[in-house]
Amino acid sequence: MRAIVCCALIAAAASLASAANFSGTWTLPGGRGGRGGSVLTLNQAGGKVSGTISIRIDRGTNAPVYAGLWDCKVEGDTLSFYVWTGNDQFTKAIYRGVLSPSGDEIVFTVTRDPETGSAPAATPAGAAQSGRTGPAASQQITARRTL
């Protein structure tokens, strides 16, 4: 019986050791007009992740404005969450990213929620407005680990 328990503990420890680690600071490309980019900060504890993303620059202070991440989940090497962006008309941008084998990049597919009707990730990911309407539009962006 002890041998079975020991084997189970070793297997559990091995699976935890190989789990993806999303914790850190990540940069996302872009910015309106190609200026700057967004910063994604993630804190992971097991399968739970929390964090923030810079979604725009405040024109008055020239400081980044951060949004909280909602419904964060880690499943293997995949991270998913959503953010609310906008001032008067809010948009839900849904992020689903896969961590590279090296652990230095996350390739995200960012999709706008078709219920909100705005372009996907134009503000949170810093990409240009797509102007698309109708079914959910999506784009791919790559986040690179900085810390």
N, C-alpha and C positions, 0 to 999 in steps of 0.2 A: 504494500500500500504506500509506503514512504517513497518508493521509487517512482510511482505514478505521480504523486504530488510533486516531487522534485522535478520530474520531466515537464509537468504542466507549468510550474513556476519558471523554469528555464525558457520554455517556449513563449510564455507571456512576456518575460523580460526581453527576449530577442525581438518580439514584435514591437514593443515600445521603443527599443533602440533604433529600429529602422523606420519609425514613424516620421513623417515630414515635419519639419520645423519651420513655421512661417514667421516666427518672432523676428522683429527687427524693423529697420527703416528702409523703405523702398522708394525709388523715384519712378514716376510715370512720365512718358514723353509728352511734348506738346506745349500747350498754352495758346491762348488766342493769338493768332498771327505768328505762331511759332516761337513765342517768347516764353521762357521758363517752362515749368512743368509742375506736376502735382507731387506731393509727398504723402506716402501711405505709411503709417506707423502701426505695427501689429504686435500684440502681446498674446502668446499662446500658452495655455495650460491644459495639456492633454488634448481633447477634442474641442475645447472651447477657445474662442479667439475674441479679443476686443481690440478696439483701436480707433484711429481717426484718419481722415484723408483731407488734404487741402483742396478745396473745390474752386477757389477763385482768389483774386487779390482785391482787397478793399481799396477802392479808388481814393478815399479820403486819407487813409493812413499808409497805404502801400504795403500793408501787412497781409499775410495769408489768412483766409477764413477757413476754418476747419468744420467738417461734418462728422458726426458719429457714425459708426458702422452698426447696422441692424441685422439681426438673425444670422450671425456668423456661425459657420459650420465648417469642420474639417472632416473629410472622409478620404483616408489614404493620402494621396498627394494632391487632392483637390480642395480648394478653399472657396466658399461662397458667402456672399453677404449683399446687402443693398444699402444705398444711401439716398437721402432726400436732398435735392438741390433746388435752387431757385429762390426768388424773393417773393413775388406776388403769386406766381403760378408754380407750384411745386411739381417736380418730376422725380419719379422713382427710377434710379439707375441700378440695375442688377448686375453684380460682378460674379463671374465664375472663372476661377483660375487654376491652372495646373502648374505645380512646382517642377522646375527642370531637375534632371538627375543630379546636376552639380549643386543645386540649392541656391543658385545665384540669380535666377530669373523666375518670374511667374507670368505665364501667358494667359491673359484674361480675355474672355469674351464678355463685353459689356453690352447689355440690352436695356432699352428703355421699356418701361411698363406701358403696354398699349393703352391702358386705362387713363394714363396721365396726358398722353398726346404730345409730348415734347420730344425733341431729338435726344438720342441716347448719349449719355456721358459727355455731352459737349462741355458742360461746366466741370464735372468731377474729373474727367480724364484729360481735359484741356484740348479736346479736338474741335475742329470747326463744326458749326451747325450743319446738319445734313439736310434739314428741311423736309424730310420724309414724313408722310402720314400713313395711317392705316395700320397694318400688322406691325408687330414689334420689329424694329430695326436693330441691328447689332453691329459691332465692330470689334476687332482684336487689337489689344495693346499689350506691350511687354513691360513689366515692372522689373527693375534691376535693384538688387540688394546694395545698399550703401553702408549699412552698419549691421 
